Every structure is written in C-alpha cells, then in structure tokens.
Amino acid sequence: MPLSPTVAPSARTRSTDKIVSAENAVSLIRSGDTVIVGGFLSIGFPDLIVRKLAECYESQDEGTASFGKPHDLTLISAAGMAHPFKGGGMNRLAQPGLVKRFISSHFVLTPALQQLIVGNQIEGYNLPLGAICHLFRDIAGGKPGHASRIGLGTFVDPRNGGGKLNERTAEELVELITVAGKEYLFYKAMPVNVAIIRGTTADADGNITMEREALTIDVLSVAMAAHNCGGIVIAQVERIADVHTLNPRQVKVPGAIVDCIVVADGEDCHWQTFGSRYSAAYAAEVRVPLGSVPPMEMSLRKIIARRAAMELRANSVVNLGVGMPEGVAAIANEEKIADLMTLTAESGVIGGVPAGGLSFGAASNAQAVIDIGYQFDFYDGGGLDICFLGLAQADRQGNLNVSKFGPKLAGAGGFINISQNAKKAVFCGTFTAGAVEAAIIDGQLRIERDGKETKFVEQVEHCTFSGPYAAQEGKEVLYITERCVFRLTPEGLELIEVAPGIDIERDIIAHMAFAPRVSSPRTMDPRIFQPEPMGLREDMLRLPFDARFKYDAEHNTLFLNLSDVHVDSPDFLVRLVEKVAAIVEPLGNKVYCVANYDGFELARSLEDAYLDAVKELTTHYFLGVTRFTTSAFMRAKLGETLARRGVAAHIFESEEEATEAVRETLPPGA
C-alpha cells in the first residue's frame, strides 16, 4: 500500500512561526484526512486541540477552517481517550459526518464513538494496542505494514472477522500471511495526514520535552509517522522555553518534525491524568513513601486476588490488568512481597507501584518509563513471566472474551498482546456475572445469592484470547474465581481446585453452559479464607520443590535440600518419597544422600510420619545418608528424633563435612 498522503504536503499552509492558536492549528486538518490522536487512556490526551477540532466542525461558518469544515476523517487512537468531566475527550468528535472511520484498541472511555460504530453509522476496527503502536513505527519507517503473530485465533484474525466491528466496515486491514512456514497477521500501513500529540515544554523551534507527563507513550512514533507521510504534526504543551535552552537529552520530539505548537490556555485541558491534575510521583520528580496501606476488606474480590497472588514468584516480571487484577497488587503489598518482583503496565512503566482507576497506566516510584512500542517489544517477545487479566466470559475450549458483549463494545486494549505471549496467564473474575453475595463461615465459603448471568458459556461471543492457540503453544493458563480454579488443557477447561464449602454440582457445574473436565480437584488453600495474612513472603522465598533435588552422577550422590522447609502436612512427605523414587528408580541402583536440614521444622504431630518416610527412603533408595545443619539446637533435636527409630543419628555441621563423609564410603575409583 502506498504511503503517500491524500493531499500533497506542498499544498498545506505552514507558518514559519510554529507557536499558533488551537484554532489555527486545527484549520490545517482537511476533509478525508487520517488523524492520529496520541495518548494512553487518560494520559497524554491533547484535550484543547481535540476540543477545538470539534468546535470547528460544529461551527456553521465554513470559513472557520482554511479549507472548509473538515469531515469524513479517519480517526486513530491506540487507546481511546475521553475526559470524565463534561463528557469530553474524543467523545466530542462523535458528530455525524465528522468521523468516517474509527480505529482503536479500547472503547470504554469513548462511548459516543462506540455508539456510532454499534449503530452502523461509521466504520469501526478493534486492533490490539501493541499492534497499533508498532504499526505507527512501521509507517514512520516507510514499511508496508506490521507482521506479527499477535491476534492469531482471536477476532482480529481475518478468519474470524479481521477486527471489523460492524456491517459498514468492509476494507480488510489485517491479512493472514505465511513466513518461514508459520502463520502471521499482517497489519496494513496507511497514509497519515495529521498527528496530534502532547508534551510539557516546547521551544520556538518545536523541540518538545515531557518532564511533567506521566508517560512518554508513543508521541515520537506518531509524530514521525505523520511527518514521513508528508503530513503535519500538531503538539499541545504547557509552556514555552527560549530556543537552545532545552536539554537535548530531554527532548522527546525534535522540532524538525513538528509543525504547530499550541499552548494549553487553561488547567482544565492539560491534566496529567484524568484522575490527577498533577502528581510529582507520576512524573518521577520525587519518590514518595508509600506509607501503611490498609489491607483489603474480606470480600469475593479479595478471595480471588489472594488465590491469584499465590501464583507470583520471586524475581518475576509481572503485568497487572485493570479492574479485578488490580487487587493482586493490594495483596502483594499486604503480604509484603511487592519488592520481590517487578510490576509493569503496558503503558511503558517498569517497576514501582502501578496506579489504578482514572490514572491507570501511571506509576509511583517507577524504575523506568519507556515508550509504549518498546514495552510491547518486550511483551510480544515473551519478556513477561506472568500476567493477571480480567475474566469476563469463557467457554469450553478456554477461549476468553473481554472485548464485546452484545451492543457493548469494550475493546481488547493490550489484552491480546499480553495474554498471548506471557509465559503464564492468569485470568481473574467472579464465577457468575452480576451481584454475587457470599459469606465465609468457619473457613467455609457459602454462596448466598448468585449472579444472574453465566460467564462460562458454550462459545464466547468475541474471542479475545484463543484457548486452542495457547494450548497448542504449551502455555500455562489458569482461570481463577472465588469458588474454584480451572486450568487450560488441550481438551479444554479442567476443574482443579474447589473452595472449602463449595459443592461442585450445585455451586459450579449448575451455573455453567458446559461440563468441564473434573479429575480429583483439590481444596483451595484454607489460608485464602482466613482474616490474617497468608505468609506468602515466606512461601515465595523458599526454593521450588523440584529445585531441592540434585543428583551427582559422577559420585552417585543425591543432594537433598530441606533448608527452611516447615513440614506441617503429610502431603510434603508423600511428595518427598515420590520425588526420590522418580529420580532413583530409573537408575537401577541405590544412591548416597547428603541432606541439608538448615532451618528445617517438623510439626510434632508428624514426627512418626516423617520417620516412616525416612525409613522407607533409606531402605529402598539410599546406600547411606549424611545430614548437616549449622544449628546446634537442630542437630541435637533431629539426632534425638532419628535415634528413637534406630536411624543413624549423627548430624554434621556443614555440607563439606557431610559430603566428605559420603565420599569416604564410596568404593575405590568412584
């Protein structure tokens, strides 16, 4: 597809003085133009310029604009934006005749434009947020489009609609292609005539910095896309600096690609986010003490967030979606584990504490703020260890819908990019839709009134996440509700956990449009339903179970790390014996064992069960065992316990001593 703009750039009237009024800036927008409005949800929205564009169209005087009243615009917004006050934002542009086509990833904040799409009055496309942001960069680079595996199997796949939202929308913007034997989606480039962006400070040459903005978003990519197509770049800023006074390292958009600078002439049109007029923490001017955040009240949301938080692991990179998944951050704070991982948002923030609500996308005390296109490079390439996203509607195959429900158009946002490529995806939501009432009595969950709508349907209306594609890729996927947990298998959903007090037939299957696979589901962790903290920090800092076993083939020795293990359930002892058996039996011979007991704790009620397990291991799998711990108390206590059952009771003080003792028993040459 050619990238030349509809109107030749030489025909545009450009002033040598780049600082102009908003009215003069929007007068350069012509009928039929493709206009990109930069920003992310509530952040970086050029409200004044959009407002003047709407007023220009509303005016009965055709002479308000140099080339007549603009109409039939193609409007592109990576994440649709609207101001919560006065019903403004991009909703101002939802006027008959002004917009011909709207392309976005998100429609919740643009209900007026959404209604034009649903009413078949304008063309509408819902494309993944990351794909749109990457497409801006590819347009800037003169490429024919953006090739990606993002969206395969979802409603964006041309085989499932290609992102088109109504009957009026006919042009195919997404094409299925094959590269090196693999399927890809090709998002087609289009000429861009106008870019409307926002920054903080500009000089008379048009250089722009963003020091007071919460994000850098995609402003550079958007500006380059318009400029390199021969279009114009209009920027809204807070203030003007003298030329040659801006630090070049802080200049985000060079003046060479900026045509018009509009200074915001009122506080109402340049809020940092829709939830905050200005926060020094969001702008990274200061790091703020987070203080003591009160714990969440016990509720269905807390139950879901607690169970989801149990999937967190130390040193992982995490994405938390908006809505129900935001509760995971609250639980991480309550359990004092937030410092053990890196939280991110698709907006470009890395680390710190992501903001929610009307400031979603911003963060306090962030480690870094990068352009949104680079964030999606990281996400699309598999950089996320785990993501937590909303669960609105699921079906038998594990498909998920969060984007469209009858006449309600929410949009996918970054959901497709995030869920498709994170190493592990966790979807969180109540089991039924609507007002669900429940109580916890003696640690048992009781459903007192269920929601009226079923979330688990035979087939989702709009496929935002493809279960079959994820299963084919071997992705680990969980669906967490207040009463049960499902996991994705190649055959579809499988019920794996049930809350205490919940009856599978009455409380789960009776409220589903299909019967999931059920194979001996276990009970959800009882700590989830108790008022006190769950102790996740202690759990998280422990070694993973499988990492506690290491076999040295050269010396036929199994190193068993029981450090900091607190045995308070016979299940651990069963798993211990099973794991040793799985390692040793295929060898066809017994092994020596060196066991680390540093920090080991054993419930008194399980002493006999523990000694039985030790006897079984030493009888069937071990040629000999040496044990060590640096604790004199533990050496004495453990030695006494073992001696009572006639097990060798000597406990060494270090791993070196224990290992040397084993080596002395090895046959010559071993």
Number of C-alpha atoms within 10 A of each C-alpha: 10 11 18 17 19 16 14 12 16 9 7 15 10 14 12 10 12 20 21 15 17 23 18 17 26 25 21 20 25 23 16 18 23 26 24 24 27 29 25 26 27 26 31 29 30 27 26 21 26 22 20 19 23 19 16 21 21 15 12 10 11 14 12 17 21 15 14 17 21 24 18 17 20 22 21 21 23 27 31 30 29 25 25 13 9 8 14 18 23 25 21 22 23 20 16 13 14 22 24 21 22 23 22 22 27 26 27 20 22 25 19 20 25 26 17 20 23 19 14 15 19 26 23 27 24 25 30 26 29 27 26 24 24 23 26 27 21 21 25 23 15 16 16 17 21 21 22 17 19 23 26 23 20 24 25 28 22 20 12 14 16 24 24 23 21 17 14 15 17 11 10 14 18 23 16 17 14 11 8 6 7 8 14 20 22 23 24 18 22 21 23 30 28 28 26 26 27 30 29 21 22 29 20 18 22 24 25 28 24 22 17 19 24 26 29 24 28 25 26 19 25 26 30 26 31 28 22 20 24 22 29 28 24 27 30 27 22 19 15 18 14 10 12 11 8 16 8 13 7 12 17 16 23 17 18 10 21 23 24 29 32 25 23 21 14 10 10 12 20 26 21 25 25 22 18 13 12 16 19 15 18 26 22 21 13 12 14 12 9 10 6 8 9 9 14 13 9 14 15 22 20 21 23 26 28 26 23 23 22 17 15 23 20 16 12 15 20 23 26 23 25 17 15 20 25 22 25 25 20 21 25 21 18 19 19 15 21 21 14 17 17 19 24 27 25 28 31 22 28 23 21 20 22 23 18 16 12 16 19 22 26 29 29 24 21 21 15 13 22 16 19 25 24 18 22 23 14 16 23 22 12 17 18 23 18 25 27 31 24 23 23 22 27 27 23 23 21 30 28 28 26 23 25 20 14 8 11 14 21 19 26 26 26 24 23 25 25 33 28 26 24 26 18 21 24 23 25 28 23 23 29 21 16 13 12 15 13 15 15 16 11 10 16 15 18 18 16 9 11 17 15 12 14 18 24 27 18 15 18 23 19 20 26 29 28 21 28 18 17 22 18 10 11 14 19 16 24 24 26 25 25 27 24 25 26 23 18 23 21 15 14 18 26 23 23 18 21 21 25 20 17 17 13 16 10 9 17 19 15 12 20 20 15 15 17 19 17 13 10 9 17 14 15 18 16 12 15 21 25 16 10 10 14 19 13 20 17 12 16 17 13 15 14 11 14 10 9 16 17 13 16 12 10 7 14 19 23 22 20 19 20 21 17 17 18 14 18 14 13 15 9 15 19 13 12 20 15 12 14 16 15 11 15 18 13 8 12 8 12 19 23 23 25 22 23 25 23 20 14 17 16 14 12 11 11 15 14 12 15 21 18 13 17 19 17 13 20 17 12 14 21 20 18 18 23 22 26 22 23 16 16 12 10 18 21 13 12 20 17 15 17 18 13 11 14 11 16 14 18 18 22 22 17 15 18 12 15 22 21 12 17 19 16 9 12 15 7 7 5 9
